[in-house]
């Protein structure tokens, strides 16, 4: 039954302590992401019990409310209630802890990258289209049409630092135009050419300070760190510039301070951080081979539950940009996503609850066809628990098969039926067979495992329960595996 998202959103805001307790709100493909001022005002039991809320992930001042594929409708209804960003921010200092620092870094990364995912996926799929047309011989090699298609697909990646700067400016509440201008320096043709000469051994300096040869296109971390630094520089410059000169002196000083810092210090540091993360991930892959893909397939749903899966986004982008493909994280998602879909199909097949059956069928279609697994994860697997175990087992086995088959993705679209072409290798026709085998195995194996393990059904008479709260023994009945 269609949800009244005006009511759902109003109930969510009330459970979060009201609009005045919300500092910011954004959304990704399935989640509303709130930043709250006082976490103690959140009524978690009420929030989890709202009909239409599939789950809640709460960490410090960050609260993620899982809605599903219709999250944009809920987001628009939240905005209609008022503008959270306009509410005065709390000035109370927060205690600095290692956990808080880690949560802050993760939130900055997720909050910055989530709005960019549609553009990245769109560009990836256009590049895949160009590759398929080239393979099929629809256009001649070097055709201007293919070149333009590749340029269209590559735009989001080449200018990724600029996009990251714009998104991060919103996250860090700093001037977006200044952030874009400084990031634009990093991808300016003259600067790119200068960095190419520096890479060949030519000495490049700025005010007698050596400049490290760095290629910034396709990167995430440098622009993200740069914009965070910019937010502090902007506030510092604002304090020292006289009011009468703010219109021209303030932006000039900000650019003159921030741009050289970005070029000389932050850019190389960001590249080293990003390269370090990639090196660790793919060193593990190099040592463990297919086993690393299997392990990633097993833990992927758990990473999604905590939001940690977004940590791999910069690594995937950089790896595809440098090598043309990614062979660890993306192949593991095939088994993880489609296993959640297959498990949801098993629940729909066995449950006596009509509303749960509708939810499970919709979640299965979302996971299998579009590769969007969170409705199945929160609406079915976590809610019923045993199907989640079935998915973890299936994800491990299917990840192993994908690793043994040497599958690699040429894009970062969430793996599903419609996006399976991203794993086709033009030089290896057998890759099509491996992809099809992994997808079929994922659905069938998770379906059978879910039926074998069984699950606790939800009686028709019970009001829509929370996706995250446990079901008591006296309100459920066990669905036998036989």
C-alpha positions, 0 to 999 in steps of 0.5 A, a space after each residue: 500500500 502506498 505510504 503517505 510520506 507527508 505523515 511519515 516525514 512528520 513523524 520522523 522529524 518529531 521522533 528526532 526531537 523536532 525541526 529545531 533539533 535537526 542541523 542538516 538533512 540529505 539523502 542517498 538512494 535509500 536513506 534520509 541522513 540527518 545531523 542532529 544537535 542533541 542526540 538525547 532528544 531522539 526517540 529511537 523506539 518511536 522512530 523505528 516503529 514508524 510505518 514506512 521506516 525500514 531501519 535506523 542507523 544512529 551514530 553520535 550526531 548522525 542519524 540515518 533513517 532507511 526509507 527505501 526506493 521512495 526516499 526522495 519523496 520523504 526527503 521532499 516532505 521533510 523539506 516542506 516542514 521547514 529548512 533544517 539548515 536555517 535553524 541555529 547551530 549548537 555552539 556547545 563544544 563536542 568531546 573529541 574522541 577517536 571514535 568521534 573523529 572516525 565517525 566524523 571522517 566517515 560522515 564527511 566522506 559519505 555526506 560528500 559522495 552520496 549526492 554525486 553517485 547519480 552523476 558517477 553512475 550515469 557517466 559510467 553507464 554511458 562509457 559502458 554503452 560506448 564500449 558495447 557499441 564499439 564491441 558490436 561494430 556499430 561505429 567505426 574505430 575512432 568514430 567521432 560519435 564514440 569519442 563524444 560518447 566517451 567524453 560524455 561518460 568521462 565528464 563526471 570523472 575528469 571533473 570529479 574534484 570540482 564536483 567533490 568541492 561543490 558537494 563538500 562545500 555544502 557539507 562543511 558550510 563554506 562558500 561553494 563558488 570559492 571551493 569550485 574555483 580552487 578545485 578548478 585550478 587542479 584540473 585547469 589545462 595549464 596546470 595539468 600540463 605543468 604537472 605532466 612536465 613535473 612528472 617527467 623531471 622538470 622542476 616546478 616551484 611556487 614561490 621557491 617551494 617545490 610542487 609535487 607532480 600530482 594528477 588530480 583528475 578522477 580523484 576525491 580525497 584532495 578536493 575533500 580535504 581542501 574544502 574542509 581546510 577552506 572552511 576554516 580559512 574562510 572563517 579566519 579571513 572573515 575575522 581579519 578583514 575590515 567590513 568595508 573591504 569584504 566584498 573584494 579583499 576577503 575572496 582574494 585573500 581566501 583564494 590566495 591562501 587556499 589555492 597554494 596550500 591545496 597545490 603544495 600541501 593538501 593535494 599531495 597529502 590527499 593523493 597519498 592517503 587515497 593511494 594508501 587506502 587503495 594499496 592496502 585494499 588491493 594488497 589484500 586482494 593480491 595475497 588472498 585472490 578469490 578469497 578476498 572477494 568471497 570475504 567481501 561478499 559475505 560482509 558487504 550487507 554488514 558494511 551497508 548496515 553501518 554505512 561503511 561501504 561508502 568508504 570504498 567509493 574513492 578507491 573504486 573510482 581511482 582504480 577504474 580510472 588508473 586500470 580501467 577495471 576493479 576486481 575486488 569490491 564490485 564483483 563481491 557486490 553481485 553475490 551480496 545484492 542478488 542474494 538479498 533479492 533471492 532471500 526476499 523471494 523465498 520470504 515472499 514465497 513462504 510468508 502468510 502475511 500479505 503485506 510482508 509478501 508485497 514488501 518482499 517482492 518489491 525488495 527482491 525486484 529492487 535488488 535483482 533488477 536494479 542492484 539496490 539492496 537496502 529495501 531487501 536488507 532492512 525490509 526483509 533480511 534484518 527484519 526476519 534475521 535468519 534470511 540475513 544469515 542465508 545472504 551472508 553464506 550465499 554472498 561468501 560462496 558467490 563472491 568466491 565464484 566471482 573471484 575464481 572467474 576473475 570478474 572485474 567491473 568497468 563501472 561503479 553502478 550497483 550490480 544488478 540485472 540491468 547493470 551486469 554489462 559492466 562486468 563484460 570483458 571485451 577480450 574475454 567472452 567467457 566473462 558473460 558466462 561467469 556473470 550469468 552464472 554468479 547471478 543465477 547462483 546468487 538468487 537460487 542459493 539464497 532462495 534455497 538457504 532461506 527456505 532451509 533456515 526458515 524464518 519467523 513469520 509475522 501474523 496478519 493481525 500484527 501492526 507493521 513492526 519495525 525492521 530493526 526491533 526484535 520480534 517476541 516469541 509470543 507474537 510470531 510463529 516459526 515457518 518450517 524449512 520443510 
